[in-house]
Amino acid sequence: MGHPRLHWKAETAIDFDTAMDQPDSPSQPGRQVGERLARRARLALAALVLVAGLVGGSCGSKSTPTSPTSSSSSPPTLNACGIINGTTSQMLGILNGSTCSETNTSVVMLNLRASDGSGIGQCSGTIIAPRAVLTAAHCLVDSSEPVATVKVYLGRGSTQLVATSFQASPLYSGTNTSSVDVGVVLTGEDMNRPALPLLLSREAATGEQAVIAGWGQDRSGSSGTLRAGTTTISAVGNYYLQTQISASASGVCNGDSGGPLLLSQGGAWALAGVTSATSTNACTSGTDYYARLRNPDIMSFVLGLVPDATQR
């Protein structure tokens, strides 16, 4: 059997320099993407589930990851927004997510610009060191035009930081299940937000609860809002972790690529995966894929560029 076709969820460009400087303006609407944008993979994914409560496997081969099986029980509730260092407002997101505060979150938005300054898309990312953001490789190289500038958006009331450099993994090879879909964005000044540790000491386990977050679209097409939620690991492959959307779990959508998948370790939450792709064009069904940070190729690339990243 061949590799399943993966779909990077593209997000249309928004003039964030204008829109995001106006705190009372509504979220900008996204639009449906056609096969051209899906193929070029302009960017983004990550998903969300309604949450309340706390404040706060083994490796496969290089072949196609095994098909996940649905969990029969709902995961326990968590305050996913608190886990990503925001404070939840408990607003119901269309994709079963919570809308989070942007004040102190480690999950940022990346605005991508062409050489003429025009917007060519949006992704999410996670701060892993004072001046480093981890994201998906396809965000940086698979847009309709070459990415010339990356701006890091920390939330309303904050000035966007222009990245001093950015790099996709040289082993990224597009839409297949052995592609290293991670990239690193570096800034010239500290972002003054908590840096989330990389979970490299153990493997994710099938059935384990995870927290995911991002700035992408909900079912109405609205994007540019930070949301977070919970889901369950359904399969562990060599290059990817997998989850499935269901009535009791979150799913991913356009604009969320590069966002985090977090697992609990030693009483704290750490980054185990990077939101990458889905098995279908729809945001409401199918399998979601996250680049697995414990893969040796991924680990080597990230730590080579960000040696001061905290590990757990």
C-alpha positions as CSV (number, residue, x, y, z in Angstrom):
1,M,0.0,0.0,0.0
2,G,1.3,3.5,-0.9
3,H,1.6,6.5,1.3
4,P,-1.7,8.2,2.1
5,R,-2.1,11.7,0.6
6,L,-1.6,14.3,3.2
7,H,-3.2,17.7,3.0
8,W,-1.5,20.8,4.4
9,K,-4.2,23.2,5.4
10,A,-3.6,26.4,3.5
11,E,-4.6,29.8,5.0
12,T,-5.2,32.9,2.9
13,A,-3.1,35.9,3.5
14,I,-4.5,38.7,5.8
15,D,-3.1,42.2,6.2
16,F,-2.0,41.5,9.8
17,D,0.0,44.7,10.0
18,T,-3.3,46.6,9.8
19,A,-5.8,44.1,11.2
20,M,-3.9,42.9,14.2
21,D,-3.0,46.4,15.4
22,Q,-6.7,47.0,16.1
23,P,-7.7,45.1,19.2
24,D,-11.5,45.5,18.8
25,S,-11.7,44.4,15.2
26,P,-13.3,41.0,14.6
27,S,-11.4,38.0,13.4
28,Q,-10.7,38.1,9.7
29,P,-12.6,35.5,7.7
30,G,-10.7,32.8,5.9
31,R,-11.9,31.2,2.6
32,Q,-12.1,27.8,1.2
33,V,-8.9,26.6,-0.4
34,G,-8.8,24.9,-3.7
35,E,-6.6,22.1,-4.9
36,R,-4.0,24.6,-6.0
37,L,-3.5,26.0,-2.5
38,A,-3.7,22.6,-0.9
39,R,-1.0,21.3,-3.3
40,R,1.3,24.2,-2.6
41,A,0.4,24.0,1.0
42,R,0.5,27.6,2.0
43,L,0.3,26.7,5.6
44,A,-1.4,25.7,8.7
45,L,-3.2,23.4,11.1
46,A,-4.1,22.7,14.7
47,A,-7.2,22.2,16.6
48,L,-9.2,22.6,19.7
49,V,-11.7,21.2,22.2
50,L,-14.0,22.7,24.8
51,V,-12.2,22.4,28.1
52,A,-12.6,23.3,31.8
53,G,-11.0,22.5,35.1
54,L,-7.4,22.8,36.1
55,V,-5.3,25.9,35.7
56,G,-2.4,25.9,34.6
57,G,4.4,3.8,22.5
58,S,6.7,2.7,20.6
59,C,8.2,3.8,17.3
60,G,7.0,2.5,14.0
61,S,9.0,1.9,10.9
62,K,9.6,4.3,8.1
63,S,6.6,2.9,6.3
64,T,3.1,4.4,6.3
65,P,1.9,5.0,9.9
66,T,-0.7,2.6,11.0
67,S,-4.3,3.7,10.8
68,P,-5.5,5.0,14.2
69,T,-8.4,3.5,16.1
70,S,-11.0,5.7,17.7
71,S,-11.1,5.9,21.5
72,S,-14.4,4.7,23.0
73,S,-14.2,7.0,26.0
74,S,-13.9,10.7,26.3
75,P,-10.7,12.1,27.7
76,P,-10.8,13.9,31.1
77,T,-11.3,17.6,30.9
78,L,-8.3,20.0,31.2
79,N,-7.9,23.7,31.0
80,A,-6.0,23.6,27.7
81,C,-5.7,27.4,27.6
82,G,-4.1,27.4,31.0
83,I,-1.6,24.8,29.8
84,I,-0.4,27.0,26.9
85,N,0.1,29.8,29.5
86,G,-3.1,31.8,28.7
87,T,-6.3,32.0,30.7
88,T,-9.4,30.4,29.3
89,S,-12.6,32.4,28.7
90,Q,-14.5,29.1,28.2
91,M,-16.0,30.4,24.9
92,L,-17.1,27.5,22.7
93,G,-15.1,27.2,19.5
94,I,-16.7,25.7,16.4
95,L,-14.1,22.9,16.4
96,N,-14.8,22.1,20.1
97,G,-12.1,24.5,21.3
98,S,-11.7,27.2,23.8
99,T,-10.7,30.8,23.0
100,C,-7.5,31.6,24.9
101,S,-6.0,34.8,26.2
102,E,-3.0,36.0,24.2
103,T,-1.3,37.8,27.1
104,N,1.3,35.3,28.1
105,T,1.0,32.4,25.7
106,S,3.9,30.5,24.2
107,V,1.9,29.8,21.0
108,V,2.5,32.5,18.4
109,M,1.2,33.4,15.0
110,L,3.6,33.6,12.1
111,N,2.8,36.0,9.3
112,L,4.6,35.3,6.0
113,R,5.5,37.9,3.5
114,A,6.7,37.9,-0.1
115,S,9.7,40.0,-1.3
116,D,7.3,42.8,-2.2
117,G,5.9,42.9,1.3
118,S,2.6,41.3,0.4
119,G,1.1,38.7,2.7
120,I,1.2,35.1,1.5
121,G,-0.1,33.2,4.4
122,Q,-0.3,32.5,8.1
123,C,0.9,29.7,10.4
124,S,1.2,29.0,14.1
125,G,4.4,28.2,16.1
126,T,5.7,27.5,19.6
127,I,8.4,29.4,21.5
128,I,11.1,26.9,22.5
129,A,13.8,29.3,23.5
130,P,13.9,33.1,24.2
131,R,14.6,33.8,20.5
132,A,13.4,30.7,18.8
133,V,10.0,29.5,17.4
134,L,9.4,26.0,16.2
135,T,6.9,25.6,13.3
136,A,6.2,23.4,10.3
137,A,8.6,23.3,7.3
138,H,5.8,23.6,4.8
139,C,5.0,27.0,6.3
140,L,8.3,28.3,5.2
141,V,8.8,26.7,1.8
142,D,5.5,25.6,0.3
143,S,3.7,28.9,-0.3
144,S,2.6,30.3,-3.6
145,E,5.6,32.6,-3.6
146,P,9.0,32.3,-1.8
147,V,8.8,33.5,1.8
148,A,11.0,36.6,2.2
149,T,10.0,37.7,5.6
150,V,8.5,36.1,8.7
151,K,6.8,38.2,11.3
152,V,6.2,36.8,14.8
153,Y,2.9,38.0,16.2
154,L,2.7,37.7,20.0
155,G,-0.9,39.0,20.4
156,R,-2.8,42.2,20.5
157,G,-1.0,45.1,21.9
158,S,2.4,43.6,21.0
159,T,4.7,44.7,18.1
160,Q,5.3,42.0,15.6
161,L,9.0,40.9,15.6
162,V,10.7,40.5,12.2
163,A,12.6,37.2,12.2
164,T,16.4,37.5,11.6
165,S,16.4,34.1,10.0
166,F,14.2,31.0,9.3
167,Q,15.0,27.6,8.0
168,A,13.0,24.5,7.0
169,S,14.5,21.1,7.6
170,P,16.6,20.0,4.5
171,L,14.9,16.6,4.8
172,Y,11.4,18.1,4.2
173,S,10.1,16.5,1.0
174,G,6.5,17.5,0.8
175,T,3.3,15.6,1.3
176,N,4.4,12.1,2.4
177,T,4.6,10.3,5.7
178,S,8.4,10.2,5.8
179,S,8.8,13.9,5.3
180,V,10.5,16.0,8.1
181,D,8.0,18.7,8.4
182,V,9.6,21.1,10.9
183,G,11.2,24.5,10.7
184,V,12.8,27.0,13.0
185,V,12.3,30.8,13.1
186,L,14.8,33.0,15.0
187,T,14.4,36.5,16.3
188,G,17.0,39.2,17.1
189,E,15.5,39.9,20.5
190,D,13.9,38.0,23.4
191,M,10.2,37.4,23.0
192,N,9.7,37.6,26.8
193,R,7.3,34.6,26.8
194,P,7.6,31.2,28.5
195,A,9.6,28.8,26.4
196,L,8.0,25.3,26.3
197,P,10.4,22.4,26.7
198,L,10.8,19.6,24.1
199,L,9.7,16.2,25.3
200,L,12.6,14.0,24.2
201,S,13.0,11.7,27.2
202,R,10.1,9.4,26.3
203,E,7.8,8.3,23.6
204,A,4.1,9.3,23.2
205,A,1.7,6.5,24.0
206,T,-1.4,5.5,22.1
207,G,-4.4,6.5,24.1
208,E,-2.6,9.3,25.9
209,Q,-4.3,12.7,26.2
210,A,-2.7,15.6,24.4
211,V,-3.2,19.4,24.2
212,I,-3.1,21.2,20.9
213,A,-3.3,24.9,20.0
214,G,-3.1,27.3,17.1
215,W,-4.4,30.5,15.5
216,G,-6.3,28.9,12.6
217,Q,-9.8,28.7,11.3
218,D,-12.9,27.5,13.0
219,R,-15.8,25.9,11.0
220,S,-17.1,29.3,10.1
221,G,-13.8,30.2,8.4
222,S,-12.8,32.7,11.1
223,S,-9.1,32.8,11.9
224,G,-6.6,35.0,13.8
225,T,-7.9,33.8,17.2
226,L,-5.8,31.7,19.6
227,R,-7.6,28.5,20.5
228,A,-6.6,25.3,22.4
229,G,-8.1,22.0,23.2
230,T,-7.6,18.3,24.0
231,T,-7.3,15.2,21.9
232,T,-6.0,11.7,22.2
233,I,-2.9,10.0,20.6
234,S,-4.3,7.4,18.2
235,A,-1.1,6.1,16.6
236,V,2.7,6.7,16.9
237,G,4.8,6.4,13.7
238,N,8.4,7.0,12.9
239,Y,7.9,10.6,11.7
240,Y,4.4,11.4,12.8
241,L,2.1,11.2,15.8
242,Q,-1.6,10.9,14.9
243,T,-4.9,11.9,16.4
244,Q,-8.5,11.7,15.1
245,I,-11.2,14.3,15.3
246,S,-14.5,13.1,16.9
247,A,-17.4,14.5,18.9
248,S,-15.2,14.4,22.0
249,A,-11.9,15.4,20.5
250,S,-10.4,18.3,18.6
251,G,-9.5,18.5,15.0
252,V,-7.2,20.8,12.9
253,C,-7.9,23.5,10.4
254,N,-6.4,26.1,8.1
255,G,-3.9,28.4,9.8
256,D,-2.8,26.1,12.6
257,S,0.2,24.3,10.9
258,G,3.3,24.6,13.1
259,G,1.4,24.7,16.4
260,P,2.1,22.4,19.3
261,L,1.0,19.0,20.5
262,L,1.8,18.9,24.2
263,L,2.0,15.9,26.5
264,S,2.3,15.8,30.3
265,Q,5.6,14.7,31.8
266,G,6.7,14.9,35.4
267,G,3.9,17.3,36.4
268,A,4.5,19.7,33.5
269,W,3.6,19.9,29.8
270,A,6.1,19.6,27.1
271,L,6.2,19.7,23.3
272,A,6.0,16.3,21.6
273,G,4.8,17.2,18.1
274,V,4.3,19.9,15.6
275,T,1.0,20.2,13.7
276,S,1.6,19.2,10.1
277,A,-1.3,17.8,8.0
278,T,-4.6,16.0,7.7
279,S,-5.7,12.9,5.8
280,T,-8.6,14.8,4.2
281,N,-9.4,18.3,2.9
282,A,-12.1,18.7,5.6
283,C,-11.3,20.2,9.1
284,T,-14.1,18.2,10.7
285,S,-13.1,14.6,10.0
286,G,-10.1,12.3,9.4
287,T,-6.7,11.8,10.8
288,D,-4.4,14.6,11.9
289,Y,-0.6,14.4,11.7
290,Y,2.0,16.0,13.9
291,A,5.8,15.8,13.3
292,R,7.3,13.6,16.0
293,L,10.0,15.5,17.8
294,R,11.7,12.3,19.1
295,N,12.5,11.2,15.5
296,P,16.3,11.5,15.4
297,D,16.3,13.5,12.1
298,I,13.9,16.0,13.6
299,M,15.6,16.2,17.0
300,S,19.0,16.8,15.4
301,F,17.7,19.5,13.2
302,V,15.9,21.4,15.9
303,L,18.7,21.2,18.5
304,G,21.3,22.1,15.9
305,L,19.6,25.4,15.4
306,V,18.4,25.9,19.0
307,P,20.9,24.4,21.4
308,D,19.4,26.3,24.3
309,A,16.0,24.7,23.9
310,T,14.9,23.1,27.2
311,Q,14.5,19.4,27.2
312,R,12.3,17.3,29.4
